Each structure stands twice: as C-alpha cells, then as structure tokens.
Amino acid sequence: MTETVTLALSDAAALCRAAAMRAGASAATARALANASVAAERDGQPSVGMAHFLDYLEALKAGRIKGAAEPELSRPAGAIILSDAMGGSAHLGFDRAFDDLAQTAQQFGLAAFAQKNAYTCGALGYFAGRLAEAGLVALAATNGPALLAGSGSTRPVFCTNPLAFAAPIAGSAPLVIDQASSATAFVNIRKAAAEGRAIPEGWALDADGHPTTDAKAAVKGALLAFGGARGANIALMVEVLAAGLGNANWSLDAPSFTSGAQNPGSGLFVLAIEPKLFDPDFSERMAGQVKRLAGDYGIHIPGIAKGTAREQSQKQGLIIARNVYERIANWPAR
C-alpha cells in the first residue's frame, strides 16, 4: 500500500512554492504554478496535481520553463488582451491579465485573452473555472507539442488540444467541462507506461502507425482522437484558436515539453462572457436546469464533483503519495 502524507492546502502551496523557487522560478512564477497544481489536487485531479508539479520542476531545471520570465501584456483593442509568456509558464500571464480580463468582460460583455511562448497548461479547466467563480461564462483552448494523429493520419500533428468550458451556477460549484481532443489525456498514457499497464484499444498507435494497447509503444507513437474524425476536427479547431489567433507555435513546430531545454511555445486562448448582460437570472436558471438534469434524468454534471472534492480537501487537507511529497520537499537548489 502506498504511503501518504496529509497536508493543509496552505502548506501544500508553500511546499510547492519553495521547491519551484529552488528550481529557479521567480516568486510570481512559483506562486502561479503552485496555485494551479494544488487547485487540481484539491479538486480531485491528482494526475495534473502535485504529481504533475514535478514536471514543472523538471522543466524549470532543464530550462523548458524560464523561471525568471515576466510576461509582456498588450491591448490591441478594447476587449482583447495579448500575452507573450517569454518562455515562462502559461499560468503567470493569465494571472497578470485575470482582473483586467474579468473586468473587461463585465463592462463590454465579452473579452478575449490570447497567449504565446508558454509552457503547457496542465489542467485547462483551471483557467475557465476561475472565471466562472467570478460569475463569468468562459471557454478556453490550448495546444502543445504534437502527440495526436489527425484525421487520415497515423503521425502526430496536434497536441491533445483540450477544450474547457465553465459557467456559474447559483448556490453551487460552477459547471466545468475539461476534455482533451484525444481519447485520453497524455498523462494517463505516460502513467500506464510507467506502471507497466496496458491501455484500452482505440487510445493510441505505435511508432509504425499500428493500433496498440502497449502504453510504452503508445508513448513513442501517436494518440488517437475521441470519436475519430469528429474529435480530430475539434483538435484542429483548438489549434486555430490557441496557436493561430495567438501566434503561438503550431503543434507540429513545438519542441517537447518533457525533454530538451526549449520551451514548447504553447498557445492559450480564453474567451470570457458576462452572462448577466444576456440574462440577469442566468446563474439561477442554470441552477434550476442542473437540478432538473441531475435529479430527474440522472445526468452527470461536470464540475460538481470537483466542488465536493474541494470542500473535503479544505476540511481534511490533501492526501498525497509520500514519494511525491518527498521529491518536492527535497528538490535541490538550482
């Protein structure tokens, strides 16, 4: 049985911040990465939580995340905010723009944020969810290095290219949908490979373009889109939003996020919408509809479970594997 450590949320964040700064991150970058990772762990997403934070530490050590980078923000139009992450984390640019993005959406009804030259995002729902907590409806898209075969291809051309959507619900945690265009997230393939487990059919191809259930072969091959051509088309839409609009690297041109010293130059696109300008009772109507869908029809509402996990984590703390805790706690100074 895996040994665990229980940490209060504040202690987990402090642990991560300190490790990131030892790895070469500025205080702001360390805070941004720690907050995102602890939030994912808190919300019941360990694959992109504290264990994934180790990927950030490795990237800081190797130079794939420039720890001292400060994003450059610009406003080419009243409701558009652009960020050049300058080779740093995806999270810091969004943090720097967040208040302005939310206030602009509240004033004009719509506001868009586009970022280039960043490391990969981790849990994309984190970005949309934060806006929903501020009462806004949000759509987010991001890309990264090529991992996913496109429609008609057996070679990687897109990243997993997730799409996230969030909306406020009166008296409840927000609706948060966060899903990759691939049949599964890359972290799940990598975890299965590390543990020597097989993966389901339809998840991936090997390096020769043949369907495989061997996770280690899948890591060297290509992921498959969910729903065949339909999922691949969504990956292409995400690519246009995340890389095209923001002038970020196309997935085909993005360096690896797991090896080497180059930043992948990933893109991030976020659209924020003020629902009250469309319908003053939006969040209340959402609450009624969600209650009807879940109660009368048994529909799973994404995001509600995250809210429940969050409440439990706030009361009981985070339970993380001891080996993950010790690696973060003992991360050496750069």
Number of C-alpha atoms within 10 A of each C-alpha: 3 7 9 14 14 16 17 15 20 12 14 24 23 17 17 26 24 19 24 31 22 19 23 20 27 18 14 19 27 28 22 21 25 25 21 23 29 24 23 23 25 26 24 19 16 17 18 23 23 28 19 18 23 21 15 27 26 18 24 24 21 18 19 27 31 25 24 19 19 19 25 13 18 12 11 9 8 10 19 17 22 23 25 24 27 22 24 29 33 30 27 22 28 24 16 17 17 17 13 15 25 24 17 21 23 20 13 13 18 22 23 21 25 28 30 29 26 30 29 24 23 22 21 26 24 23 25 29 28 19 26 26 17 16 24 27 27 27 26 27 30 31 33 32 25 23 26 29 26 25 17 9 13 21 20 22 22 29 31 31 29 25 25 22 23 28 27 25 22 15 9 14 20 30 26 27 18 21 18 22 27 29 20 20 18 20 14 14 23 15 14 17 18 11 11 12 14 15 19 13 11 17 22 32 27 21 17 12 16 13 20 21 17 20 26 21 19 27 20 14 24 32 32 30 28 18 13 17 14 13 19 26 16 19 31 20 16 26 28 20 22 31 27 18 17 21 19 28 23 23 27 14 16 21 20 19 22 16 13 13 17 19 26 29 35 33 35 36 26 25 22 27 25 26 21 15 15 10 10 11 12 18 22 14 14 17 18 12 13 18 15 13 14 12 11 9 9 10 12 12 15 16 21 18 16 21 19 15 17 21 14 15 21 14 11 13 19 24 17 20 15 14 14 16 22 11 13 22 14 11 19 12 12 12
